């Protein structure tokens, strides 16, 4: 092997190592930012509803107004059947959710009460405020660039309809009217 080939090979090995380190660094930073965002959202949710965990997400998802069932809520939130039943029981006991007959008579549809809708609205405002406070340090141009990058990053994900519900379980559907997440209709829901 000639010296030129050795240098080229070393260059590509070193370049690949640098790229891998950069990707790991970006992944690490994004992970830290994600936790900062989630911690702020969780804190705001606790201030609004007095509970964390999946309770705020359940209120948001039920509020999408599509006749949510226990089973669909369970799949979106990643809970067991019994865990979902206990969660819904608490929401009903707190007068945030009510059970109504479902489409086929066997299912029970979950709907927000007026109090639940108001609480959901407070949760959405709290979430937007918590995340927006992190963006205050950016210039308008940086904010616009970040928006473009986030939109493109989400648009390139391989998601099913159920994945989309799961990822967007705390999204304010009045703000995000054109979700960038693609859905593969051929994919089966989990």
Secondary structure, DSSP 8 states (H G I E B T S, - for coil): --HHHHHHHHHHHHHHHHHHHHHHHHHHHHHHHHHHHHHHHHHHHHHHHS--TTHHHHHHHHTT-S-EEHHHHHHHHT--HHHHHHHHHHHHHTTSEEEEE-SSSSSEEEEE-HHHHHHHHHHHHHHHHHHHHHHTTS-HHHHHHHHHHHHHHHHTS---HHHHHHHTTT--TTT-SS------TTS---
